[in-house]
Amino acid sequence: MKRFTALLIALLLLFALTACGAEDKPSDGRTGFIMGIDPEYPPFSYLGEDGQYTGFDVEICKAVCDYLGWELTIFGVNWDEKLVQLDSYECDCVWSGMTILDSMKDAGYVISAPYYDNTQVLVVKEDSGFSSSADLAGKLVAVQLGTSGEALLNGDLADLSATFGGVVTCDSFLKCFTELAGNSVDAVFVDLPVAASYAAEHEGYKIIDEQLGAEQYGIAFRSGDKALCSQVEGAIAALVENGKYAEIAAKYPDIVNNLLFLND
Amino acid sequence: MSLLTMILKMSEGLGKTCAIFFLTLLFSLPLGMLVALLRMSKNKIVSSVVRFVITVLRGTPLMLQLLAVTYGPYYLFGANVSRNKLIPVVIAFSINYAAYFAEIYRGGIESIPAGQYEAAEVLGYSRFQTFVRIVLPQVIKRILPSVTNEVVTLVKDTSMAFTVSYQEMFTIGKQIANSQTSFVPFIVAGVFYYVFNFVVDRVMGGIEKRLNYYK
């Protein structure tokens, strides 16, 4: 029994030590910044031709870090665990075409001002003959787990999703499109910019002209990082001011029209 | 969402988890025996080919094999991806587990002393009779603990079927965790797996006990 108690105490101490390690992260006098991204989410964040992460969000974050003199580290999160990874200090923010959900605010996360207006669309094969969401009654629709599209199909758009033959959740949106290409689903439900850039790069797909569910993108920080959030927001405002923001946005024609800071 | 709704929703996926589990055992246990016998074949070509296949199956991640079986035909030949994901999932799991079972069977078969074969020959048993009546019953008893190990692992590995968009229990758990920003579904999943394995452990223990007729 004594030995067991000793072991238990040793274990508890070990936990205490790791906990201390986590609390020790710098809050002010920051020199580095870890950006949490979904590495498979073009055009916001993806692995570029040169093997480096790029995308609209990544470029803006790089500019922000340059502006603030921070060293940027990019960390690919597991999208459906993103908030857990944020909480465990694996990254300092989640910034990757992330839809602002009320449940995030309720859970205490600090969310930046929205920077992007998003809608969801259905992508189908060009030769499929589907032209509206009503045509997809009884058909299979793929959606990425942990995305706002999935949340919409379970929430605001539950009536629509009930008419589908079924909803298949995949672990990345590229897998959703593979399922579509291989005819195992009939449509993919995804954010408009992602759909637009995919349909532009791959032949044989079309976007159903129906914008479903309006929402906004923001950056998520840990509950205690209000100051960090306003620091980043301030830097973005400065980039909008000096034209750098518009310069980066011009490289992403699919999304430029929905950027809130440029269309005020 | 209440805890009860969570549990009910995840139980829906439990059926699909069970489908992977039972179908995989149904196919991989006999397939493993076939592979083990080929692996021990006197024909050098057969045995080395089978040996190579086993190293590939044991040396690459199950997740990769799942992707290869499900999406491989599409990428290679443009064939349609299966709408019923249970088919590629069970194929991938069965092949993978057969490789592990084959090596367990081989270990068991090779542990039987050569003297028994000689004695059986003297008593006029054919090679087939010797294997089925004398060797196999002993092998089953010896390998049971190792087989239990694999079966327990299989229960937990079913969660990997999500890689190919098969909606089993853990996938549903993740969906709920997401929409509710809650950690509770993972605890529920943990309890589900534990209870499942508790039953597996009891069943395998029971079989072991029944086979212990000489003790």
HADDOCK unambig.tbl for C-alpha pairs under 7 A between the chains (distance, minus, plus):
assign (segid A and resid 80 and name CA) (segid B and resid 178 and name CA) 6.52 0.50 0.50
assign (segid A and resid 103 and name CA) (segid B and resid 180 and name CA) 6.79 0.50 0.50
assign (segid A and resid 103 and name CA) (segid B and resid 181 and name CA) 6.45 0.50 0.50
assign (segid A and resid 104 and name CA) (segid B and resid 181 and name CA) 7.00 0.50 0.50
assign (segid A and resid 145 and name CA) (segid B and resid 175 and name CA) 6.55 0.50 0.50
assign (segid A and resid 146 and name CA) (segid B and resid 175 and name CA) 6.83 0.50 0.50
assign (segid A and resid 146 and name CA) (segid B and resid 178 and name CA) 5.74 0.50 0.50
assign (segid A and resid 151 and name CA) (segid B and resid 179 and name CA) 6.07 0.50 0.50
assign (segid A and resid 168 and name CA) (segid B and resid 165 and name CA) 6.54 0.50 0.50
assign (segid A and resid 169 and name CA) (segid B and resid 165 and name CA) 5.84 0.50 0.50
assign (segid A and resid 170 and name CA) (segid B and resid 165 and name CA) 4.78 0.50 0.50
assign (segid A and resid 171 and name CA) (segid B and resid 163 and name CA) 6.47 0.50 0.50
assign (segid A and resid 179 and name CA) (segid B and resid 81 and name CA) 6.65 0.50 0.50
assign (segid A and resid 182 and name CA) (segid B and resid 74 and name CA) 6.03 0.50 0.50
assign (segid A and resid 182 and name CA) (segid B and resid 79 and name CA) 6.82 0.50 0.50
assign (segid A and resid 182 and name CA) (segid B and resid 80 and name CA) 4.58 0.50 0.50
assign (segid A and resid 182 and name CA) (segid B and resid 81 and name CA) 4.70 0.50 0.50
assign (segid A and resid 183 and name CA) (segid B and resid 80 and name CA) 5.62 0.50 0.50
assign (segid A and resid 183 and name CA) (segid B and resid 81 and name CA) 6.17 0.50 0.50
assign (segid A and resid 184 and name CA) (segid B and resid 80 and name CA) 6.77 0.50 0.50
assign (segid A and resid 184 and name CA) (segid B and resid 81 and name CA) 5.22 0.50 0.50
assign (segid A and resid 184 and name CA) (segid B and resid 82 and name CA) 5.88 0.50 0.50
assign (segid A and resid 184 and name CA) (segid B and resid 83 and name CA) 4.68 0.50 0.50
